[in-house]
């Protein structure tokens, strides 16, 4: 993994290492009521049943009834039922419950804010009532993992040392900063994994990951150095890519200084050579981002492509905004981490491009988990003028979190009443296609305001040993490891 540390095995806290933590730890140990369809690579994955076999919504469009799987057991042998779901939701959301965990609740707030109430109907039925119509509930609850109530009660604050979910793999051991060992859940309701053991190693250094792969220490590495890909392929390694709902931007602080002027922000977007970055530096492991909606998103419309490489126009806009000689700014960026690709070389290339139009950029590197801690509390790390962080719209809630006035992760302070109005319309539109038409409208408005520097869309490269079989590379940040075998 690109993570600096092994993701926490405590349910949603796996996200402390970004979506990579959910990808490998959270989704391996746990299930949620819903899940992504990751066993195909042709379409952007939709939501399919998880621990809930089906669901209904009432005529008010605010009450969701989930019909739970029967016969499922946790890794500790205890039964899964509606009481277990209530217990976990109380841990996420009910400060009066003895199992409530403030840290767990803080991360759950990213996806559970729309829940008004919940209850057990019977042993196999669970009900959620929402604060108004919540069109993307099914996507948002994907990371509300369900853990064994017995394990949480037994181990208390030490639960992370003894986690038990219902997922395809069960916990064996964890060595902080190094690795976690998981073993196949032979009784998994979705079918037992084909490998006996899954070892997750934290290796933020790209060269160390390559060396481990070539030495046979690992069978699989995330985000190989693009310069190494041709050599890996010629030696028989598998290098897989696929488009997914990802963008690698700078989020600009639009509150003060030069970046408060939309002309300046548009100038920055015209000053960078995305095509060269995608083809030359990243060796086609990314696509140029000509708008905020990723190319693999259902919100992408070619007509919304806004930005190109036009340094002369960038200089003209800067002069028109009162900065004919440019200005200075700083950018905080992660040294590694989930979806962040090759952040050092990429930011250095942007620094070089912007210098050509007179914008002097100070780069401020920061460790990934430390960045997430600040970012998720609404801050741009290190008091910089912008933050570079990989993002995804795979959870629709991020459109609001990222662009609504006062949004949870709207760290740049962007605000536009038209965007707020459109987000409100999307929130109550249950038809998927109509909802994504609204997101496309939002993308068009946002890129006119240019609160982000839209750079590239990742193609999720990973390198696998020749003996790894059966893996399906989905159009997603996430993967299904149950189909994978070795040998």
C-alpha positions in Angstrom: 0.0 0.0 0.0 1.0 3.6 -0.4 -0.1 4.4 3.2 2.5 5.5 5.7 0.9 3.2 8.3 -1.3 0.2 8.3 -5.0 1.3 8.3 -6.9 0.9 11.6 -8.9 -2.4 11.7 -11.6 -0.6 13.7 -14.5 -0.3 11.2 -14.7 3.2 9.7 -11.4 4.3 11.2 -9.7 2.4 8.4 -10.4 5.7 6.5 -7.6 7.4 8.5 -5.4 6.2 5.7 -7.9 7.5 3.1 -9.9 5.4 0.7 -6.9 3.0 0.5 -7.7 2.1 4.1 -11.3 1.3 3.1 -10.1 -0.6 0.0 -7.8 -3.1 1.7 -8.7 -3.1 5.5 -12.3 -1.9 5.9 -13.8 -3.9 2.9 -11.8 -7.0 3.8 -12.8 -7.3 7.5 -16.3 -5.9 7.3 -19.6 -5.6 5.4 -22.1 -2.8 5.4 -25.8 -2.9 4.5 -24.8 -2.0 0.9 -21.7 -2.5 -1.2 -20.2 -1.6 -4.6 -20.5 -4.0 -7.6 -16.7 -4.6 -8.1 -16.7 -7.9 -10.0 -16.8 -6.2 -13.4 -14.6 -3.6 -15.0 -16.7 -2.2 -17.8 -19.1 0.1 -16.0 -18.8 2.5 -13.1 -19.9 0.3 -10.2 -23.3 0.8 -8.8 -24.7 -0.2 -5.4 -25.7 -3.8 -4.8 -26.9 -5.7 -1.7 -24.5 -6.3 1.2 -25.7 -7.3 4.6 -29.1 -6.1 3.4 -30.5 -8.4 0.7 -33.0 -5.7 -0.4 -34.5 -2.4 0.7 -37.7 -0.3 0.2 -38.5 3.4 0.5 -41.9 4.7 1.6 -44.1 7.3 -0.1 -42.6 10.1 2.0 -39.2 9.2 0.5 -37.7 9.5 4.0 -38.1 6.0 5.5 -35.8 3.2 4.2 -36.5 -0.4 5.2 -33.6 -2.9 4.9 -34.3 -6.6 4.8 -31.2 -8.3 6.3 -29.4 -11.5 5.3 -30.1 -14.4 7.6 -27.6 -17.0 8.7 -24.6 -14.6 8.6 -22.1 -14.8 11.5 -19.3 -12.6 12.7 -15.7 -13.8 12.7 -16.1 -14.5 16.4 -19.0 -16.9 15.8 -21.7 -14.6 17.0 -24.8 -14.1 14.9 -25.5 -11.0 12.7 -29.0 -9.6 13.0 -30.9 -6.3 13.3 -29.7 -5.9 17.0 -26.1 -5.9 15.7 -27.0 -3.2 13.2 -28.6 -1.0 15.9 -25.6 -1.6 18.2 -23.2 -0.3 15.5 -25.3 2.6 14.5 -25.5 3.6 18.2 -21.7 3.4 18.3 -21.5 5.7 15.3 -24.3 8.1 16.2 -25.8 7.9 19.7 -23.9 9.8 22.4 -26.2 8.3 25.1 -25.2 4.7 24.2 -22.4 3.1 26.3 -20.6 1.9 23.2 -20.6 5.4 21.5 -17.1 6.3 20.3 -16.4 9.9 19.6 -13.6 9.2 17.2 -15.6 6.6 15.3 -18.5 9.0 15.2 -16.4 11.9 13.9 -15.4 9.9 10.9 -18.9 8.5 10.4 -20.2 12.1 10.3 -18.9 12.3 6.7 -21.6 9.9 5.6 -24.2 9.6 8.3 -25.2 13.3 8.7 -28.6 12.7 7.0 -29.8 10.0 9.4 -32.6 11.3 11.7 -33.4 8.0 13.4 -33.1 4.2 13.1 -34.6 1.2 14.7 -35.0 -2.6 14.7 -38.3 -3.7 13.1 -37.7 -7.4 13.8 -34.6 -9.6 13.8 -34.1 -9.4 10.1 -35.4 -5.9 9.4 -33.8 -2.5 10.1 -35.2 0.9 9.3 -33.6 4.3 8.7 -35.5 7.6 8.8 -33.7 10.5 7.2 -33.8 14.3 7.7 -35.7 15.0 4.5 -35.2 13.2 1.2 -31.6 11.8 0.9 -31.2 10.6 -2.6 -27.7 9.0 -2.2 -28.3 7.2 1.1 -27.3 3.9 -0.3 -23.9 5.2 -1.4 -23.3 7.0 1.8 -23.8 4.1 4.2 -21.3 1.9 2.4 -18.6 2.7 5.0 -20.8 2.3 8.0 -19.3 -1.1 8.7 -21.0 -3.6 11.0 -18.8 -5.1 13.7 -19.5 -7.8 16.3 -21.2 -6.2 19.3 -19.8 -9.0 21.4 -16.2 -8.2 20.4 -16.7 -4.5 21.1 -18.2 -5.2 24.5 -15.5 -7.7 25.4 -12.5 -5.7 24.4 -13.7 -2.1 24.8 -11.0 0.4 24.0 -8.8 -2.5 22.8 -11.3 -3.5 20.2 -8.9 -2.6 17.4 -6.5 -5.3 18.6 -9.4 -7.9 18.3 -11.6 -6.8 15.4 -14.4 -9.0 14.2 -16.7 -8.3 11.2 -18.5 -10.4 8.7 -16.2 -9.7 5.8 -14.3 -12.0 3.5 -11.2 -11.9 5.6 -10.7 -12.2 9.4 -8.0 -10.5 11.5 -4.9 -12.4 12.6 -2.3 -9.8 13.6 -1.0 -6.3 13.1 2.4 -4.7 13.5 2.1 -0.9 13.5 3.9 0.8 10.7 4.7 -2.5 9.0 1.9 -4.9 8.2 -1.4 -6.5 9.0 -2.2 -10.2 8.4 -5.7 -11.3 7.6 -6.9 -14.8 6.9 -9.7 -16.1 4.6 -13.2 -16.3 6.1 -14.2 -19.7 4.8 -17.8 -19.2 5.8 -18.2 -15.9 4.1 -21.7 -15.4 2.9 -20.5 -14.1 -0.5 -18.2 -17.0 -1.1 -14.8 -17.7 0.5 -11.8 -15.9 -0.9 -9.5 -18.0 -3.1 -6.4 -17.1 -1.1 -5.7 -18.3 2.4 -4.0 -15.2 3.6 -3.9 -11.5 2.9 -0.9 -9.5 4.1 -1.2 -5.7 3.9 2.1 -3.8 4.0 2.6 -0.1 4.5 5.2 1.2 2.0 4.9 4.9 1.2 8.1 5.0 -0.7 7.5 4.0 -4.4 11.1 2.7 -4.8 10.6 0.4 -1.8 7.4 -0.9 -3.3 9.1 -1.8 -6.5 12.0 -3.5 -4.8 9.6 -5.5 -2.7 7.7 -6.6 -5.8 10.9 -7.6 -7.7 12.3 -9.4 -4.7 9.1 -11.5 -4.3 8.4 -10.0 -0.9 4.9 -8.9 -2.2 2.7 -10.0 -5.1 1.1 -6.7 -5.6 2.0 -3.0 -5.4 -0.2 0.1 -5.6 0.9 3.1 -7.7 4.1 1.9 -9.2 6.5 4.6 -10.5 5.4 5.3 -14.2 9.0 5.2 -15.3 9.2 1.5 -14.1 6.1 0.3 -15.9 7.7 -0.6 -19.2 10.4 -2.6 -17.5 7.9 -4.4 -15.3 5.8 -5.3 -18.3 8.8 -6.6 -20.3 9.7 -8.8 -17.3 6.2 -10.4 -17.3 4.6 -8.4 -14.5 1.0 -7.3 -14.9 0.4 -3.6 -14.9 -3.4 -2.8 -14.8 -5.2 0.5 -15.2 -8.8 1.7 -15.5 -10.5 5.0 -15.4 -12.5 5.8 -12.2 -14.2 8.6 -10.5 -11.1 10.4 -9.3 -9.5 13.9 -9.6 -6.1 15.1 -8.5 -6.6 18.9 -7.9 -5.3 21.8 -5.9 -8.0 23.2 -3.7 -7.4 27.0 -3.7 -8.1 29.3 -0.7 -10.5 31.7 -2.4 -11.0 33.9 0.7 -8.1 36.3 0.4 -5.3 37.5 -1.7 -4.8 36.9 -5.5 -6.7 33.6 -5.3 -9.9 35.4 -4.3 -10.1 36.6 -7.9 -11.7 34.1 -10.4 -9.6 35.5 -13.2 -6.5 34.6 -11.3 -7.8 31.1 -10.7 -8.7 30.6 -14.3 -5.3 31.8 -15.3 -3.7 29.1 -13.1 -5.8 26.5 -14.8 -4.7 27.7 -18.3 -1.0 27.8 -17.2 -0.5 24.1 -16.6 0.3 21.4 -19.2 -1.9 18.5 -18.2 -1.4 16.6 -21.4 2.4 16.5 -20.8 1.9 15.5 -17.2 -0.4 12.6 -18.2 1.6 11.3 -21.1 5.2 12.2 -20.4 5.5 12.2 -16.6 2.8 9.7 -15.8 3.2 7.5 -18.9 -0.6 7.4 -19.6 -1.5 6.2 -16.1 -3.7 9.4 -15.9 -5.9 11.5 -18.1 -5.8 15.3 -18.3 -8.6 16.8 -16.2 -10.2 19.5 -18.4 -13.1 20.0 -15.9 -13.9 19.1 -12.3 -16.1 16.1 -13.2 -13.8 13.1 -13.8 -14.1 11.4 -17.2 -15.3 8.1 -15.5 -18.1 10.0 -13.7 -21.7 9.8 -14.8 -21.6 13.6 -14.3 -19.0 14.1 -17.1 -20.2 15.9 -20.2 -17.6 16.6 -22.9 -19.3 20.0 -23.5 -18.2 21.0 -20.0 -14.5 20.7 -20.8 -13.3 24.1 -19.8 -9.5 24.2 -19.5 -6.7 23.8 -22.0 -3.0 24.7 -22.0 -2.8 28.4 -22.9 0.0 30.2 -21.1 -0.4 33.4 -23.2 -4.1 33.7 -22.1 -3.0 32.9 -18.5 -0.6 35.9 -18.6 -3.3 38.1 -20.1 -5.8 37.2 -17.3 -3.2 37.7 -14.6 -2.4 41.2 -16.0 -6.1 42.0 -16.3 -6.5 41.0 -12.6 -3.7 43.3 -11.6 -0.8 40.8 -11.4 1.2 41.4 -14.6 4.4 40.2 -12.8 2.6 37.3 -11.2 2.6 36.6 -7.4 3.8 34.1 -4.8 1.7 31.3 -3.2 2.2 28.1 -1.3 0.8 24.6 -1.7 0.6 21.8 0.9 0.8 18.3 -0.6 1.0 14.7 0.7 4.2 12.8 0.3 2.3 9.6 -0.5 -1.1 8.0 0.3 -4.4 6.9 -1.2 -4.8 8.0 -4.8 -2.1 10.7 -4.6 -0.1 9.1 -7.4 3.4 10.6 -7.7 2.8 13.8 -5.6 6.4 15.0 -5.5 7.3 15.0 -9.2 3.7 16.1 -10.2 3.8 19.1 -7.9 7.3 20.0 -9.1 6.0 20.0 -12.7 3.1 22.3 -11.8 5.5 24.6 -9.9 7.6 24.8 -13.1 4.6 25.5 -15.4 3.3 28.2 -13.1 6.7 29.9 -12.8 6.6 30.4 -16.6 3.6 32.8 -16.1 5.2 34.5 -13.1 3.5 32.6 -10.3 6.1 31.4 -7.7 5.0 28.4 -5.8 6.4 27.2 -2.5 5.8 23.4 -2.0 5.1 22.2 1.5 5.2 18.4 1.9 3.2 16.7 4.7 2.7 13.1 5.7 -0.6 11.7 4.5 -2.4 10.8 7.7 -1.4 14.2 9.2 -2.8 15.9 6.1 -6.1 14.0 6.4 -6.5 15.0 10.0 -6.3 18.7 9.2 -8.3 18.4 5.9 -11.2 16.7 7.6 -11.4 19.4 10.2 -11.8 22.0 7.4 -8.2 23.3 7.3 -5.6 23.7 4.6 -2.5 22.2 6.2 0.5 24.3 7.1 -1.5 27.5 6.5 -0.8 27.2 2.8 -2.7 29.0 0.0 -3.8 25.7 -1.5 -3.8 22.0 -0.8 -3.2 19.2 -3.2 -5.2 16.1 -2.3 -6.6 13.2 -4.3 -10.4 13.2 -4.3 -13.3 11.2 -5.6 -17.0 11.7 -6.3 -17.8 8.0 -6.0 -19.8 9.0 -2.9 -22.2 11.5 -4.2 -22.1 13.3 -0.9 -18.8 14.7 -1.8 -20.4 17.1 -4.3 -22.0 18.8 -1.4 -19.1 18.4 1.0 -16.7 19.9 -1.5 -18.7 22.7 -3.1 -21.6 23.7 -0.8 -21.2 26.9 1.2 -19.7 25.7 4.5 -19.2 22.1 3.1 -17.4 19.6 5.3 -14.3 19.4 3.1 -14.7 22.8 1.3 -11.5 23.9 2.9 -10.9 26.7 0.3 -14.1 28.6 1.3 -15.8 28.4 -2.1 -19.4 29.7 -2.2 -21.9 30.1 -5.0 -25.7 30.4 -4.4 -26.4 28.7 -7.8 -24.3 25.7 -6.8 -26.1 25.6 -3.4 -29.5 25.6 -5.1 -28.5 22.8 -7.6 -27.1 20.7 -4.7 -30.4 21.0 -3.0 -32.2 19.8 -6.1 -29.8 16.8 -6.4 -30.4 15.9 -2.7 -34.1 15.2 -3.4 -33.9 13.7 -6.9 -34.1 9.9 -6.6 -33.7 9.2 -10.3 -30.0 8.5 -10.9 -29.8 9.9 -14.4 -31.6 13.1 -13.6 -29.5 13.5 -10.5 -26.3 13.2 -12.5 -27.6 15.8 -15.0 -27.7 18.1 -12.0 -24.1 17.3 -11.0 -23.1 18.0 -14.6 -24.7 21.5 -14.3 -22.8 22.0 -11.0 -19.5 21.0 -12.7 -20.1 23.7 -15.4 -20.8 26.4 -12.8 -17.9 25.4 -10.6 -15.3 25.5 -13.4 -16.3 29.0 -14.4 -15.5 30.0 -10.8 -12.4 27.8 -10.9 -12.0 27.2 -7.1 -9.8 24.2 -7.9 -6.8 23.7 -10.1 -8.1 20.7 -12.1 -5.0 18.6 -13.0 -5.5 14.9 -13.9 -7.7 11.9 -13.4 -5.9 8.9 -12.1 -6.2 5.5 -14.0 -5.4 3.6 -10.8 -2.2 1.8 -11.9 -1.1 -1.3 -9.9 1.5 -3.9 -10.6 0.9 -7.6 -10.0 3.3 -10.5 -10.1 2.8 -12.9 -13.1 1.3 -15.6 -10.7 -1.6 -13.4 -9.5 -4.8 -14.6 -11.2 -8.4 -13.7 -11.3 -8.2 -10.0 -10.3 -10.8 -7.7 -11.9 -9.7 -4.1 -12.3 -12.9 -2.1 -11.7 -13.7 1.5 -12.6 -13.5 2.3 -8.9 -11.2 3.3 -6.1 -12.1 0.0 -4.5 -11.4 -3.6 -5.4 -12.9 -7.1 -4.7 -10.1 -9.4 -3.4 -12.3 -12.5 -3.1 -11.7 -13.5 -6.8 -7.9 -13.3 -6.6 -5.6 -16.4 -6.4 -1.9 -16.8 -6.5 -0.1 -19.6 -8.4 
